[in-house]
């Protein structure tokens, strides 16, 4: 209906002129009629505008809102509550922290629950260590106790801490001469053998720092040692000579002892390769403890103070310069003896219940696609840095998501919060859950975003699978640097490294292991605090005071970590097209292959199959990137519905490509690890090995140097090439 038509309906009809009426009257009524018609048209327009539906307001910028809601006080309050008591896995104290996390997430209106598992854990029953040597008056018995510090607000709670020990160490007593083995690496024991220093039947004394304690114990046993003693050397953990220790500085006090697990496997030792579900098949405790993944020798962690006394009593040749400690300490000698150590350890290796906590924000449009955020909760002592800085960040992040929901936000895809248990024993809680849900995760998991230790100091150090690199960089450009409000995290990251430094997730250091290395799920891990560790790691002094004074005064780094973590989740859960870019994958694989080519130079091994498969991957990545750009244009111009099957199909390709890098048979010599590109080093669980199966085969071939062993290397190269080719096919969505 035209405006005039509408006016004619609303305007009153003019009165009929009487016969012989005055012409002036007719003009008056005509003018009145015209005026009323115009007024009617105006009223019609106003009514039309009033009744017309108002245009939809632009959707809120939920990312900007999320960043604005960060709360230092919330993170600090949760960290304080979580670290009031030591909470080792399988204990009542840790069960209470599980309920704390569940209740905190439930209070935000997120459905939350606890999933228990029965697993093999390990606790100390009795420990003793004494030193004797010629010229000493009797034996010195070490207290094996970490001392509380001046003004320690947690002194009473410290008495609840489990005595210093190594989980899964073999029970037994050993009296033997000590031999100094530096960092306990394979090359360190090889150096002793080359020098003619006998290790067999002795107690290996090694310092912590280059490899993890389980690898030290394994190498000591392989070298023939009857027992192992591992200490935290002041050179790495004590600061400069004369520098104060915690609480006056960040450095480890002389009585500090770094505890840990000696299990080299992953998950519950009684259910290797399968989930510890109710009624499942299990190894006996005796069989599990007799596995080659266990240390099979007694071992104890000791303090720097005790280790310096042992060093002072040792004889033999002077250790090499690179084996020496701090200049204010004793000269380190190799031994053996004359220092004699009498070590006894009795452990309780027992089945116990652990508890994973989950909370869910269901996706509005794709509830069957999961973006998973995880952090472990159990700690060897108070765990302010490891792991509850991450737990506090996760709850603070969840609180922001709850506020977004009140503003109308719902993620496109489902977001799952996970609080893992028993990570310290062998990534146990996360491994059992992934093994139990492997088939579901293989088809539905978009990505896994992990934080273990979220904060230990300044500096940003992320690790990812390569398709997440670009997204991570985008997000750090909008998150404020917690230590310099005038710049972003990305700005400081670039200034400190020259370019974005991103590590890869091949090591066995945290709960991403089961997701990346077993299930092939794109993953990320972030931490504020660069470097190999922090001085109070796994000791009694990893408490709230250390964090508030040295790790994160003001708790701004906690908020920044939660901001990056949450923004990654928002993008992955909300973007119509999953923001993955596989181009960096192909570039890295080519660089890795060039290094590999140098390693096999002079042999009959060829890397051509790998180069050819990487070329296919680059082509597929280019094709998919172009498809992403085209679909985004169509979405922006409203020519494509956001629920289009084309988008769903492309997202499936982006999700599943990472899975194709895995092999059901697993890595050569490390079958649980399925990812053929990234995995842990066979010599050091802390190190990421590129092409780990190939690396293991090369190590074997270099040792035996037979034609058959080099054929095994070629076989491993073909295996990786096939996986890369499969990833290319999945990414491009093609059948042969």
N, C-alpha and C positions, 0 to 999 in steps of 0.2 A: 504494500500500500504506500502511495506517495505521500509526501508531507501535506499537500493540498487536500488529498482525500481524507487524511486523518483530521485535518482542520475542519473539514465540512461535517464530519461526524460529531465533533465536539462543540462547534459554534451553534448558538441558538438561531432558529429560523426567523428572518425578518418579518414584521407584521405586514399584512396586506394593506395597500393604500386604499382609502375610501374613494368612491367616485367623486370627481370634481375636487380632489385634494389639492392643497397649495403646493406649487412646484418647489418652493423652499423646503417644505416638509419632506418632499421626496428626496431632495439632495441631502437633507439631514439624516434621513433613514439610510440612505446609501453610504454616507460617511460612517454612520454607526455600524452598519453591516460590515464595512471594510475593516474597521478597527477591531470589531469582535472576531472577525476571521483571523486577523493577524495575531490577536491575543490567543485565540484557540490553537493556532499553529505553534506558538511559543510553548503553550501548556503541553501540547502533544509531544514536542521535542523533549521537554523536561521529563515528562512521564516515560518516554521511550528510553531516555538515558538512565532514569532511575530503575526501570525494570530490567534493563539489559544486564546480563551477568558481568560482574567486574572482572577485569583481566587478572589472571593468576599472578601473585607476586613472585619475584624470582626466588628460587629455593635458597635457604640460608647457606652460607659458606661454612659448612661444618668443620672443615679443616682449620680455618682461622679461629672458629669458636673453640675447638678442641685445644688449640695452642694457648688460647687466652685463659683457660681454666686451670692451668698448672698450679699446684699448691706445694710449696716447700714444707709447710707445717704438716700437711697430711702425710707426706712421705716420711718425715721425721717421726711423727707419732706412731705410725705403723712399724717402723724399724725399731723404735724403743720397745714397743710391746712384744715384738717377735724375738727380741734378744735378751729378755730378762733372765733366761735360764739356758744352760747348754741343752741341746736337743738332738741327740744322736738318733739315727733311724732305729725303729723298733722299740723305742722307749716310750714311757708314758708322757714325758715332756714333749716329745715330737708329735704324739697323738694330739696333745692339746694345741700345738701350733696348727695342725691340720684343721681342727675345729675353728680356730681363730680365722684362718683364711676362708674356710667355707662360710662362716657366719658373716664375715666382712663382705663377701661377694653376694650372699643371699640378701643382705640388708639393702643392696642396690637394685633389688628386684630381678636379679639374674638367677634362674634355676640352677642350683648347685647341688653336688652330691660327692660322696666319697666312694672310691673303688679300692677295696683291699686286695692284697696278694700275700700269699705265704711264700717266703723266700729264705734262703740260707744266709744268715748274718753271723758276725763274729765279734766276741767281746773278751777282754782280758780277765783272767782269774788270778794269776800270780805272775809277777815279773821281778827279776833281780839282776843286777849287773855289778860285778866287782873287778877291781884291777889289782894285780900284784906284779912285782918285778924285783930282781935282785937289788939289794940296797935299800928297799923300802921297809919300813916297820909295819909288818902285817899288810893285810889287804885293805884297799879303800872301797867301801860300798857306796854306790851312788844312790841318791835319794829318788831319782827318776820322777821328780815332781816340779811342776811349774809354780813359781812363787807369785803371789799376788803383789800388786804394786802399791806404792804410797798413795793413800787416799782412794783406793779402789772401791767404787760403789758396788761392785759385784763380787766382793771378797767372799761373802757368805754363799752366794750362788756358785762360786768357783768350786766349792767343795762337792757340788753335784756332778762335776765333770768326770767323765770316765777316765781312769788313769791312762797315761800316755802308752800307746801300743800301736802295733800294725795289725789291721784286720786280716784274718786268714793266715797269719804266720803259723808255722808248724810248732806244735808243742814239743819241748825237749830241753835238755841241758847240755851245754858245751863248755869245756874248759880248754882253751888253746891260745897260742900266740896270736897277736894281732898283726895284720898286714894292711898297709895303707894303699887304697885303690883309687885315689883321686875322686872323680865323679861316678865311678862304678860303671863306666861305659865299656863296651866290648874292646875298644882300642886301649883303654886303661889297663884292663886285665891282660891284653896282648903285650903291652909294654912291660908289665911285670914278668911275664913269661920270657920275653926276650932278654930281660936283665937277669934271669935265673932266680928270681924271687919266688919261693914256693908259696902257693896259695892253698893247695889241697890240704884239707883238714884244719885250716886256720880260721880265725874270725876276721872277715873282711871289714875294714873300717873305711867308709866312703862318705863324701859330703854331698849334700843335696844341691840341685841347681840346674844341671844340664839335661838330665833325664828323670823320669818319675821314679818313685820309690819301688814300684813293682818291677820295673826293668832293672834297677840296681840289684834287687834280691835275686832276680832270675839270672843275671849275668854272674853274680857271685856263686850261685849254685852251679852254673855251667862251668865255672873255672875250678870247681872242686872245693870251695869254701864250705865249712861246716855250719857257719852262722854269719849273720851280717849285722853291723851296727852302722846307722846312718845319722849324720848330724847336720845342723845348720851352721855353716861356716861364717864367722864374723865378716869375712871378706865380702860376702854377698848380702848378709842379713844384718850386720852390726854397724854399718856406717863407717866413717873415718876414725882412725885411732883417736881416742879421747872424746869422741862425740857421745853425747848422752843417749840413753835408751828411753823407750816408752816408759812413763807418760810424758817425759820431757821432750821427746822427739818421736819420729815415726819408726825408729829402728827397734829391732827385736831385743828384748832383755836377755842377758846371758843365760837365764834358766829356761828360755823358750824352747819348746819341743814341737816339731812339725810332724803331726801324725797323718795316717792315711791308710789306704788299702793296698794289699800286695797281690790282689787277684788281677791277672792279665786279661781275663775274659770280659764279656759284656752281659749284664743281666744276672738272673738268678743262676748260681752255679749248678743247681740240681736240675735245671731245665735248659740245657744248652740247645740253641737253635729252635726252641719252641716256647710257647707262653706258659707261665706258671698259673694256669687256671685251675679251678676246683676240680679234683678228681683226675688230674692229668698224670701222665707218665712222669716219673722222677728217678734220678739217680739217687742212691743212698748218700747220706752225709759223708760216709767213709770214702765212697767212690768219687764224690765231688771234690773232697779235700785231697784226694790222691791224683787229681788231674794235673797234667803238665802245665795248665794255666795257673796253678797254685805255686807258691814259693818253695814248698817242701823242705825248707830249713827254718830254724828259729831266727827271728830278727827283732831288733828293737830300735826305735828312734831315740836319740839322746840330745841333750842341749849342747851348745857351744862350750859352756863352762866344763862339762864333763869330758867332752872331746878333747879340749886343750890339755887336760890332765893326762889323758891317754897318749896324746901326741908327745908330751914332754917325757914320757916314760919309754918311748920307742927308740930302737936303735936301727942298725943297718945303714944302707947308703942314703945319702941326702936325696930327697925327692927332686925331680926336675923343677926348674923355676916356675913353669906353668902350673905345677901342682902345689905350690906354696900358698900359705894363708896370708893374713894381714901382718904388716911389719912389726907390730907390737906383740905378736904371738910367738910360740915356740917354733923352732925350725922343724919342718915336717920331714920325717924319715920313712923309708919304705918298710922296714922290718925285714923278715918276721921277728917278732919279739924285740928285746927281751920282755916287753910288756905282755902279760898273760891276762886274758879276759875270761871271767867265769860268768856265763850268761844262761839264765833260765827263763823260759816263757811257757806258761800254761794258759791255753785259750779255751773258750767255750764257743764252739762252732755249732750253732743251733738254728732250727727253723723259727722264724718270727714273722709277725704281721706288719706289713708296711701299708701306707694309705696315700693314694693319689687323690687330689681334690680337683674337681672340674666345675666350671660354670659356663653357661651357654647363652649367647645372644643369637636367636634364630634369624636367619636371613629372610627378607621379605619376598624376594623373587627367585632366588636360587638357594633354598635351604639345604640342598644336598651337595653344596660346595663349601669346603671348610677352610677357613684361615685360622691357624692354630698358634696361640701364644703360650710359651712354656717357660717355667723357672723351677728349679728344685728348691726344696724347703729345709731338708735335713742338714745338719751342720755337725762337725766334729766337736765344736765347743759352742760359743755364743753365736758365731756366724754373722757378724754385722756386715762384713764385706761379702764373704762367701757362705751362703748365697743370698742372705736376706736383704741386702741392698737391692737385689733384683725383685724379691717378693714385695718389698715396700713400693718399688716403682710400679709393679704390676697392679697392686691394689689402688694406688693413686691414679693410674691410667684407667682402671675400671670405673672409678668414681667419675672421671670426666666423661666416659662413655654413657654413664647413667644420666648425667646432666644433659648430654646431647639427646638422649631418648625423650627427656621431658620437653625438649624443643621440637620434637616430631621426627627425629632421626631414626631410621631403621636401616641396617646394612642390607645391601643386595644379597650378600652371601653370609653364611653362618660364621660367627666368631666363637672360638672355644678357648677359654682360659684353662691352663693346666698347671697345677702345683705338684711337682714330682717328689716322690720320696726315695730315699736310699740311693741317691745319685753318687754319694761319696764312696759307697761300697763297690760300685761298678756300673753306674748309669742304670741302676736296677729298675726303678719304677717306670721310667720312660720306655725302657727296652721291653719290659713285659707287656705294657699297654700297646706298643706298636706291633709286637709279635701277635698279640691277641686280636688286633683289629687290622691286620695287614691288608686283607683283601678290600675292606671298606676304604681304607686310606689310599690304596693304590688307584682307586677310581675317583675319589672325591676330595682329596686334600689338594688345595691350591698351593699352600706354602706353610712352612713352619718357621716361626720367628722366636728365637731363644734369647733369653738373658740369663746368665748365671750370676756372675759378679757384675753388677751394673756400674759400680763406682769404686775405684781405689785411689784416684788422683786426677790430675789434669791430663788433657789429651784424649783424642778419640781414636779408638782402634776397632774397626768392624771386620767381620768375616762373613762371606756370603758364597753361595753358588753363583756363577757369573751372570746368569740372566737377571739377577736382582741389582747389579751394579748401578745401572743408570737410574733406576727408581730411588735407590738409597742416596745417590748424589743429589737428585732433585729435592728430596725431602730435607737433607741437611742444609740446603740453601734457604729454607724458610724457618729453621729452628735457631733461636738465639744461642750464641755461645755462652755457656754458663759462667765463664771466667772473663768474658769481655763483651759487655752489652752492646758495644758499637759494631759488632760483627756477628756473622752467623757461624754455626759449627763448621760449615763447608769452608768459610774463609780461614779459620784457624787451622783446619785440617790441611788445607793447601799450603799455608805458610810454614807449617811444621815439617811437611814432607816434600814440598815441591810439586806434588801431584797426589791425587787421592790414593792412599795406601790401603788396599783391601786384601785381607788374607783369605785363604780358602779353608773350607770346612772338612779337611781330611783327617784331622787328629781325633783322638778319643777323649777329648778334654771335657765334654759336657753333653747335655741331653739331645743335642742336634744329631748325635752319632746315629741313633736308630733311624731317624727320619731321612738323613742324607745317605748314609753308607749302607743301610739295610733295605730301605724302602724307596730310595731315589726320589725324594720330595724336595723341591727347591727350598732353601733354608737360609737363615741369617742368624748371626750372633753379634752383639755389640757390647762394648765396655768403655767407660771413661777411665783412663789411666793406662798409658802406654808402658811397655816394658814386659819382661818375662814373668813378673810377679810382684808381690808387695811383701814387706818384711814380716808381717805378723800372720801370714798365710797358714791356715790349719793349726793355729796355736791358740792358747788361752786368751791371748791379747787381741784377738779379732773381735772386739766388743764395741758397744755404742760410743764409748769415750774416744777410742781411736778414730772411729769414723767421723765424729763431730769435730775433733781437733785437727785431723790430718787428711782423712779421705775425702770429706766433703763438708767443710765448714759452711753453714748456711743452706745446705741441701739443694743447691741450685743444679748440681750435676745429676742428682736423682731425677729432678724434673725434666732436664734435657734428655736424659736417657728414655724416660717414659714418653716424652714428646716424639722422639724419633721412632720408637717402638710402636706407639699408637698411630702415628701418621702412616707408617708402613702398612699397618693393619687396615686403616681406613681406605687407603688407595686400593689395596688388594681385595678388600671386601666390597667396595663401592663402584669401582670403575667398570663400565660395561665390558670393556675389553681388558683382560688381565695385562697389566703393564710389565711384561717380560720382554727382554731383548737378548737374543741368543748370539748376536754378532760377536760380542766380546769372548764368548765361548770358543768360537772358531779361531779367533786371533790367538788366544792363549794356547790352545791345543797345538797350533803350528809352532809356537815358540817352544813348548815342551818337547815336541818331536825333534826339533833341531838339537836340543840338549841330549836327547836320547840317541840321536844319530852319532854324536861324538863319543858316547859311551860304548857303542858297539862297533866303532871304526876298527878296521883290521880283522873283522870276523866275517862269516858268511851271512850274517843277519842283515836284512834290508828293512827299511822303514817305509818303503813305497806304499804298502797297503794303507798305512796310517795317513800319509799325505793325500792319497786319493779320497779317503773317506772324509777327511777334514775339508777338502774342496767341495764335496757334496753338502757338508754342513753349512759352509759359507753361502752356498747357493740357496739352500733352504731358508736360512736366516734372512737373507736379502728378500726373498719372495714373501715371507711372512711379515716382515717389517712393512713392505709395500701394501700388503693386504690390510694390516692394521691402520695405516694412514688413510686408505681409501674408505674403510668402514667408519672411521671416525668422522670423515668428511660427510658421509651419508647420514650419520647420526646427527651431526650438527645442523645439517640442512633439513632435518625431519623427513628425509627420503627413506629412512630405515628405522624400523621399530626397535627399541632397546631390548626387546625379547625375541628378536629374530633368531631363527635357527642358524643363520650364517655366523652370528656372534658366538653362539653356543659351540658350534663346530670349531671355530678358530680357537676359542678358549680351551677346548679339550686338547687340541694339538699343542698349545703352549704348556698346558699342565703335564701332559704325558711324555713330552720329549725328554725330560730329565729321567724318567723311569727307564727309558731305553738305554741309558748308560750303565744300567745294572745287569748282572748276570746271575741266574739262579744258582749256578755252581759256585759262585763267590770268587774271591781273590785267591790266587795261588798261595798256599800255606796259611791263609786267613779266611776260612770259608764263610764265616758269619758276615763278613764285610762283602757286600755285593757290588759296590760302585767301582767300576774299572778305571775311572779317571782320578778320583780322589779317595784316599784312604790313609790309615795310620801307618807310620813306618814300623817295620818289623822290629827295629832296634830301639825305637823310642816312641811310646804312645803319644807323647806331646807333639811330635812332628807330623806334618802333613806330607805324605808321599804322593807324588804325581805318577800316574800309571803304576799303582802299588804292586800289582801282580807282575808287571814287567820288571820292576825294581827288585822284587824278591827272586825272580828267575835269574836276573843278571848276577845278583849276589851269589847264588848257588853255582852259576856257571863260572864265575871268576874263582870260586873256591876249588871246584873240581876240574875245570877246564877240559871237559870232554866234549866230543861232537854232539852227543845226545843232550847234554845240558844246554848247549847253544841252540839246538833245535827247539828246546823248551822255551827259550827266549823268543824265538821266531813265532812259536805257537801263541805265546801271550800277546805278541804284537798283533797277530791276526785276530785274536779275541777282542782286543780293544777296537781294532778297525771295524769289525763287524758291529760292535755296539754303537760306534759313532755313525756308521751307515744307517743303522736302525733308527737312531735319534733323528737323523736327517729325514728319513721317510715319514716318521711320525710327525715331525714339525711341518713338513710340506703337505701332509695329508694324502700321500700317494700310495698306491699299491703297484707292485711290479707287474 
